[in-house]
Amino acid sequence: MTNQWEQLLAVQTLDTTITQLDHRDRQLPERTVLADLDAKLSEVRAETAAAEAAKADLQRAQKKIEDEIADIEAKIEHDNEQLYAGGSDPSVLQSLQHEIETRRGQITSLEDDELELMEQVEPIDEQLTALAAQQVQLDDQAIRATADLATKEAEIGVERDEARTARDALVADIDPEAVARYETSRKRLGGVAVARLDGGVCGACHMKLSAVEHDRIQHLPADAEVECEDCGRFLVRS
C-alpha cells in the first residue's frame, strides 16, 4: 500500500521547487535592468517635456514680438502714405517724420529682443537633439532587456509547468482530506508541512526528538500519521 505521507513529502518537494522558481522569477536580474532603463527613460521624457515647454514659451514670446513688429510696420506704412501724399502742413509732415523714426527705433529694439530669444532657443534645440538620441538608445536597450526577460521567464515557466504537472499527478492519488490538511499546515507553517525524520531529527526544524518519542514512532505502522513534537510538521520516517 502506498504511504500517503511519502507521497505528500514528494508533493512538498515539488511545492518547494515551485516556490523557489517563483522567487527566481521575481528576482531575475533582467527585471532590475529593465526597471533601471524605465527609470532613465522617465527622466529623459521629463527633461524633454521641460525643454519643449521652455522652447514653446520662447516661441510664444517671439511670435508676440513678430506681431508687434508687423503692427508697427503697418503704422509706418500708413504714416509714409500720409507723408508722401503732399499738401499737408509742414509741421504735420515733420511730426509724421518723427513718428516714423520713433517707430523704426521700436522695431530695432524689438528685433534685438527677438534675436536674444532665438539665441536662447538654440541651446534648447541642442538639448532636445541630445535627449532624442539618448531616448533612442535607451529604447533599444529596453527592447533587448524585455526580450531577455521574456526568455528567462519562459525558461522558468517551463520548469514551473513541469513541476505543477508532476504535483497534480501525485495529488490525484492522495486522500483529499490528507491533502487539505497538508495545505492548511503548509500555510500555517511557512510553506513546509511535511519533512523527513532521519536519525530522530526533524528535517524541517532540525530538532532531535526525545528518545521516548522516537521509540514510540518507530513502533507505529509505516503509514501512521506522525508529527514533530517541536514544530508540529508531519514526519515521514526514513
C-alpha positions, 0 to 999 in steps of 0.5 A: 500500500502506498504511504500517503505521507511519502507521497505528500513529502514528494508533493512538498518537494515539488511545492518547494521547487515551485516556490523557489522558481517563483522567487527566481522569477521575481528576482531575475536580474533582467527585471532590475535592468529593465526597471533601471532603463524605465527609470532613465527613460522617465527622466529623459521624457521629463527633461524633454517635456521641460525643454519643449515647454521652455522652447514653446514659451520662447516661441510664444514670446517671439511670435508676440514680438513678430506681431508687434513688429508687423503692427508697427510696420503697418503704422509706418506704412500708413504714416509714409502714405500720409507723408508722401501724399503732399499738401499737408502742413509742414509741421504735420509732415515733420511730426509724421517724420518723427513718428516714423523714426520713433517707430523704426527705433521700436522695431530695432529694439524689438528685433534685438529682443527677438534675436536674444530669444532665438539665441536662447532657443538654440541651446534648447534645440541642442538639448532636445537633439541630445535627449532624442538620441539618448531616448533612442538608445535607451529604447533599444536597450529596453527592447533587448532587456524585455526580450531577455526577460521574456526568455528567462521567464519562459525558461522558468515557466517551463520548469514551473509547468513541469513541476505543477504537472508532476504535483497534480499527478501525485495529488490525484492519488492522495486522500483529499482530506490528507491533502487539505490538511497538508495545505492548511499546515503548509500555510500555517507553517511557512510553506513546509508541512511535511519533512523527513525524520532521519536519525530522530531529527526533524528535517524541517526544524532540525530538532532531535526528538526525545528518545521516548518519542522516537521509540514510540514512532518507530513502533507505529505502522509505516503509514501512521500519521506522525508529527514533530513534537517541536514544530508540529510538521508531519514526519515521514520516517526514513 
